[in-house]
Amino acid sequence: MADLESMASNTLSRTALTPDQLNQEVAALGTRWSIENNELRLDLTGQPMTKTGQAAAYAAQLADELDHHPRILLEYVGMALTIHTHDLKAITVIDLVYAARLERWLRSNGW
């Protein structure tokens, strides 16, 4: 998959990835994404809280659409979001689809 558009349009598979595949996909998302404690993590900082709040609202909307729910921590200094497939205790394709769609929205909204 390795690019944002193909990742965002992928099916909603709950297939786990190999470590090499996962590293390649996370690199395609960009530097604000990382892997921490077997979860995919997004950190947003450096914007007014109203803008960060809009990102959190879109992340919640996307979670409802995909029926796949991240943990979102919104504070004055920024937002942290983590996601993984709970039943597999792993980062799977659906997590990357969620991340790619959120990243696409972020980029189109001035992040």
C-alpha positions as CSV (number, residue, x, y, z in Angstrom):
1,M,0.0,0.0,0.0
2,A,2.7,2.4,1.0
3,D,1.0,5.6,-0.1
4,L,-1.7,7.6,1.6
5,E,-4.3,7.4,-1.1
6,S,-4.1,3.7,-1.6
7,M,-4.0,3.1,2.1
8,A,-7.1,5.3,2.7
9,S,-9.2,3.5,0.1
10,N,-8.2,0.0,1.2
11,T,-10.8,-2.5,2.5
12,L,-11.4,-2.7,6.2
13,S,-9.5,-5.9,6.8
14,R,-8.4,-6.8,10.4
15,T,-5.3,-8.5,9.1
16,A,-2.2,-8.0,11.1
17,L,0.9,-6.8,9.3
18,T,4.5,-7.9,9.6
19,P,6.9,-5.4,11.3
20,D,8.4,-4.5,8.0
21,Q,5.0,-3.8,6.4
22,L,3.9,-1.9,9.4
23,N,7.0,0.3,9.4
24,Q,6.6,1.0,5.7
25,E,2.9,2.0,6.1
26,V,3.6,4.2,9.1
27,A,6.4,6.0,7.2
28,A,3.8,6.8,4.4
29,L,1.6,8.5,7.0
30,G,4.2,11.0,7.9
31,T,6.3,12.1,10.9
32,R,3.4,12.9,13.2
33,W,2.5,9.1,13.3
34,S,4.4,6.6,15.3
35,I,4.1,3.2,16.9
36,E,4.1,3.1,20.7
37,N,3.1,0.2,23.0
38,N,1.7,-1.8,20.0
39,E,-0.6,1.1,19.0
40,L,-0.6,3.5,16.2
41,R,-0.1,7.0,17.6
42,L,-0.8,10.5,16.3
43,D,0.5,13.6,18.0
44,L,-0.8,17.1,17.0
45,T,0.7,20.2,18.6
46,G,1.4,23.8,17.8
47,Q,-2.1,24.9,16.7
48,P,-4.9,26.8,18.5
49,M,-7.2,24.5,20.6
50,T,-10.1,25.3,18.3
51,K,-8.2,23.8,15.3
52,T,-7.1,20.8,17.3
53,G,-10.7,20.4,18.5
54,Q,-11.8,20.2,14.9
55,A,-9.3,17.5,14.2
56,A,-10.6,15.6,17.3
57,A,-14.2,16.0,16.0
58,Y,-13.3,14.6,12.6
59,A,-11.4,11.8,14.2
60,A,-14.6,10.9,16.2
61,Q,-16.7,11.1,13.0
62,L,-14.4,8.9,11.2
63,A,-14.4,6.4,14.1
64,D,-18.2,6.2,13.8
65,E,-18.1,5.7,10.1
66,L,-15.6,2.9,10.3
67,D,-17.0,1.5,13.6
68,H,-13.4,1.5,14.9
69,H,-12.7,3.6,17.9
70,P,-9.5,5.3,18.9
71,R,-8.5,6.8,22.2
72,I,-8.4,10.6,21.8
73,L,-6.8,12.9,24.4
74,L,-7.5,16.6,23.8
75,E,-5.6,19.1,25.9
76,Y,-4.7,22.7,25.5
77,V,-1.2,21.8,24.3
78,G,-2.5,19.4,21.6
79,M,-4.1,16.1,20.9
80,A,-2.9,12.5,21.1
81,L,-4.7,9.7,19.4
82,T,-4.0,6.0,19.7
83,I,-5.6,3.2,17.9
84,H,-5.2,-0.6,17.5
85,T,-7.4,-3.6,16.8
86,H,-8.4,-4.6,20.4
87,D,-9.4,-8.2,19.7
88,L,-6.1,-9.0,18.0
89,K,-4.0,-6.7,20.3
90,A,-2.2,-5.6,17.1
91,I,-2.1,-2.8,14.5
92,T,-4.0,-4.1,11.5
93,V,-5.1,-2.8,8.1
94,I,-8.2,-1.1,9.5
95,D,-6.1,0.9,11.8
96,L,-4.0,2.1,8.9
97,V,-7.1,2.8,6.8
98,Y,-8.4,5.0,9.7
99,A,-5.0,6.7,10.1
100,A,-4.7,7.4,6.3
101,R,-8.2,8.9,6.1
102,L,-7.5,11.1,9.1
103,E,-4.1,12.1,7.7
104,R,-5.7,12.9,4.4
105,W,-8.2,15.2,6.2
106,L,-5.5,16.8,8.2
107,R,-3.4,17.6,5.1
108,S,-6.5,19.1,3.3
109,N,-7.2,21.3,6.4
110,G,-3.9,23.0,6.8
111,W,-2.0,20.7,9.1
